[in-house]
Amino acid sequence: MAVDLQEIHGGREVIYAFFAKLFLEPVSENEYKMMQEILPLLKDLEDISETAGKEIEKLEDFIDKYNSLKGKDLDEFKLDNLRAFTRIFALTDSVPNSESYYTSLEHLVNQESREQVLKLYKNFGFDTDFHNSNEPEDFIAYELMFLSYLSRKTVRCMQDGKEGNYNIVINAQKEFLKDHLLNYIDEFINKMEMFEQGKIFYLPLTHFLREYLKYDYEFLSSLNN
């Protein structure tokens, strides 16, 4: 059972890193390859809800189309996805991507949630200074990276046999999901739905992410029973 749990937490690390990467920057050749490699892992989760199954089908169709195109058609497909990322996430009137916007009364960034997550990052030794993004610490990609980081930390606790540390890390992930990502993901999706460009890839991706966050919270909660 312990080995199975290690594998599950290892899979969680990969899944959260995958989502973080796709919210952090436009899809490049490496990301298209990564999507193809991770698709079997995501398909193993398509039964977690009816919505999850439908969104996985859309993501699978996206990958199938990518694989079917060549030459100028493939270049145009990639360009369309770059335009979608830019329109949804990179313009002044794009989807706000930091938690503070959704949880502060004035819809401003760098508010209380930023201070909360920054404290947690420091407590667990998580550093966001490993790339060139200038986003605040409660940027959705950073929050997903943090969960990937804690998933890896969970595996190390299991390997070291440190049950106390394991419980601390599990509880931290569960509370982080409840207090942060699950606290604003619905509003984040509502903003995304305003953009037609997101319906092919980014909206299905985020709908599936919401289902996964809910599923993962229940999974982590079951580990305390």
C-alpha positions as CSV (number, residue, x, y, z in Angstrom):
1,M,0.0,0.0,0.0
2,A,2.8,2.4,0.9
3,V,4.4,1.8,-2.6
4,D,1.0,2.5,-4.2
5,L,0.7,5.8,-2.2
6,Q,4.1,6.8,-3.3
7,E,3.1,6.3,-6.9
8,I,0.0,8.3,-6.4
9,H,1.8,11.2,-4.9
10,G,4.4,11.0,-7.6
11,G,1.6,11.2,-10.2
12,R,0.2,14.2,-8.3
13,E,3.6,15.9,-8.6
14,V,3.5,15.4,-12.4
15,I,-0.1,16.6,-12.8
16,Y,0.3,19.8,-10.8
17,A,3.6,20.6,-12.6
18,F,1.8,20.0,-15.9
19,F,-1.0,22.5,-15.2
20,A,1.4,25.0,-13.7
21,K,3.5,25.0,-16.9
22,L,0.5,25.5,-19.2
23,F,-0.7,28.6,-17.2
24,L,2.8,30.0,-17.0
25,E,3.7,30.4,-20.6
26,P,2.4,29.6,-24.2
27,V,2.6,26.1,-25.4
28,S,5.9,25.3,-27.0
29,E,7.2,22.1,-28.7
30,N,8.2,20.7,-25.4
31,E,4.7,21.3,-23.9
32,Y,3.0,19.5,-26.9
33,K,5.3,16.6,-26.3
34,M,4.6,16.7,-22.5
35,M,0.8,16.7,-23.2
36,Q,1.1,13.6,-25.2
37,E,3.1,11.9,-22.5
38,I,0.8,12.9,-19.7
39,L,-2.5,12.1,-21.5
40,P,-2.6,8.5,-20.3
41,L,-2.2,9.6,-16.7
42,L,-5.1,12.1,-17.2
43,K,-7.3,9.5,-18.8
44,D,-6.9,7.4,-15.7
45,L,-8.8,10.2,-14.0
46,E,-11.6,10.7,-16.5
47,D,-14.0,8.8,-14.2
48,I,-13.7,11.2,-11.3
49,S,-16.7,13.0,-12.7
50,E,-18.9,13.3,-15.8
51,T,-17.4,16.7,-16.5
52,A,-13.8,15.4,-16.2
53,G,-14.5,12.7,-18.8
54,K,-15.9,15.2,-21.2
55,E,-13.0,17.6,-20.8
56,I,-10.5,14.8,-21.2
57,E,-12.1,14.0,-24.5
58,K,-11.7,17.6,-25.7
59,L,-8.0,17.6,-24.7
60,E,-7.5,14.3,-26.5
61,D,-9.1,15.7,-29.6
62,F,-6.7,18.7,-29.3
63,I,-3.7,16.4,-29.2
64,D,-5.1,14.2,-32.1
65,K,-5.5,17.3,-34.2
66,Y,-1.9,18.4,-33.5
67,N,-0.6,15.0,-34.5
68,S,-2.6,15.0,-37.7
69,L,-1.3,18.3,-39.1
70,K,1.9,19.0,-41.0
71,G,3.7,22.0,-42.6
72,K,1.7,25.2,-42.8
73,D,-1.4,23.7,-41.3
74,L,0.6,22.7,-38.2
75,D,2.2,26.1,-38.0
76,E,-1.2,27.8,-38.1
77,F,-2.5,25.5,-35.4
78,K,0.4,26.5,-33.1
79,L,0.0,30.1,-34.0
80,D,-3.7,30.0,-33.1
81,N,-2.9,28.5,-29.7
82,L,-0.3,31.2,-29.1
83,R,-2.9,33.8,-29.9
84,A,-5.3,32.2,-27.6
85,F,-2.8,32.2,-24.7
86,T,-2.0,35.9,-25.4
87,R,-5.7,36.9,-25.6
88,I,-6.7,35.0,-22.5
89,F,-3.7,35.6,-20.2
90,A,-1.3,38.3,-21.5
91,L,-3.2,41.5,-22.3
92,T,-4.4,44.2,-19.9
93,D,-8.0,43.1,-20.2
94,S,-7.2,39.4,-20.1
95,V,-8.2,36.9,-17.3
96,P,-6.7,38.0,-14.0
97,N,-4.4,35.1,-12.9
98,S,-3.7,35.9,-9.3
99,E,-5.8,34.9,-6.4
100,S,-5.9,38.3,-4.8
101,Y,-8.0,39.7,-7.6
102,Y,-10.8,37.2,-6.8
103,T,-10.6,37.2,-3.0
104,S,-10.0,40.9,-2.2
105,L,-13.0,43.2,-1.9
106,E,-11.5,45.8,-4.4
107,H,-10.4,43.1,-6.9
108,L,-6.7,44.2,-6.6
109,V,-3.5,42.1,-6.8
110,N,-0.9,41.8,-4.1
111,Q,-3.5,41.6,-1.3
112,E,-4.0,39.3,1.7
113,S,-3.8,36.0,-0.2
114,R,-0.4,36.9,-1.6
115,E,0.9,37.4,2.0
116,Q,-0.7,34.1,3.1
117,V,0.8,32.0,0.3
118,L,4.2,33.7,0.6
119,K,4.3,32.7,4.3
120,L,3.5,29.1,3.4
121,Y,6.1,29.0,0.6
122,K,8.7,30.2,3.1
123,N,7.6,27.7,5.7
124,F,8.1,24.8,3.3
125,G,11.2,26.1,1.5
126,F,9.5,26.7,-1.8
127,D,11.2,29.4,-3.9
128,T,9.5,31.1,-6.9
129,D,12.7,32.8,-8.1
130,F,13.7,30.0,-10.6
131,H,12.3,31.7,-13.7
132,N,11.7,35.2,-15.2
133,S,8.0,35.7,-14.5
134,N,7.2,38.8,-12.6
135,E,3.8,37.6,-11.4
136,P,2.8,37.9,-7.6
137,E,3.2,34.9,-5.4
138,D,-0.5,34.0,-5.5
139,F,-0.3,33.6,-9.3
140,I,-2.2,30.4,-10.2
141,A,0.8,28.8,-11.8
142,Y,2.9,29.3,-8.7
143,E,0.2,27.9,-6.5
144,L,0.0,24.8,-8.7
145,M,3.8,24.6,-8.6
146,F,3.7,24.7,-4.8
147,L,1.3,21.7,-4.8
148,S,3.6,19.8,-7.1
149,Y,6.5,20.6,-4.8
150,L,4.6,19.4,-1.7
151,S,3.6,16.2,-3.6
152,R,7.3,15.5,-4.1
153,K,7.9,16.4,-0.5
154,T,5.2,13.9,0.5
155,V,7.1,11.0,-1.3
156,R,10.3,11.9,0.4
157,C,8.6,11.9,3.8
158,M,7.3,8.4,3.0
159,Q,10.7,7.2,1.9
160,D,12.3,8.6,5.1
161,G,9.7,7.0,7.3
162,K,8.9,10.4,9.0
163,E,5.2,10.0,9.8
164,G,5.0,13.3,11.6
165,N,6.4,15.3,8.7
166,Y,4.2,13.3,6.3
167,N,1.0,14.3,8.1
168,I,2.1,18.0,8.2
169,V,2.7,18.0,4.5
170,I,-0.6,16.2,3.7
171,N,-2.5,18.6,5.9
172,A,-0.8,21.6,4.3
173,Q,-1.8,20.5,0.8
174,K,-5.4,19.9,1.9
175,E,-5.7,23.3,3.6
176,F,-4.0,25.0,0.6
177,L,-6.5,23.5,-1.8
178,K,-9.5,24.6,0.4
179,D,-8.2,28.0,1.3
180,H,-6.7,29.0,-2.0
181,L,-7.2,27.3,-5.3
182,L,-10.7,25.9,-4.6
183,N,-11.7,29.3,-3.2
184,Y,-11.4,31.1,-6.6
185,I,-11.3,28.5,-9.4
186,D,-15.0,29.0,-10.2
187,E,-14.6,32.7,-10.7
188,F,-11.4,32.2,-12.7
189,I,-13.3,29.9,-15.1
190,N,-16.2,32.4,-15.4
191,K,-13.7,35.0,-16.6
192,M,-12.2,32.5,-19.1
193,E,-15.6,31.7,-20.5
194,M,-15.8,35.3,-21.8
195,F,-13.1,34.5,-24.4
196,E,-14.0,32.5,-27.5
197,Q,-10.3,31.7,-28.1
198,G,-10.2,29.5,-25.0
199,K,-12.9,27.0,-25.9
200,I,-10.6,24.7,-27.9
201,F,-7.9,24.1,-25.3
202,Y,-7.6,26.4,-22.3
203,L,-11.2,26.2,-21.1
204,P,-11.4,22.4,-21.2
205,L,-8.0,22.3,-19.5
206,T,-9.2,24.5,-16.7
207,H,-12.6,22.7,-16.3
208,F,-10.7,19.5,-15.9
209,L,-8.3,21.2,-13.4
210,R,-11.3,22.2,-11.2
211,E,-12.6,18.6,-11.2
212,Y,-9.1,17.4,-10.3
213,L,-8.7,19.9,-7.5
214,K,-12.0,18.7,-5.9
215,Y,-11.0,15.1,-6.4
216,D,-7.6,15.7,-4.9
217,Y,-9.0,17.5,-1.9
218,E,-11.2,14.5,-1.1
219,F,-8.3,12.1,-1.6
220,L,-6.1,14.1,0.8
221,S,-8.9,14.2,3.3
222,S,-9.3,10.4,3.2
223,L,-5.6,10.0,4.2
224,N,-6.4,11.5,7.7
225,N,-9.1,8.9,8.4
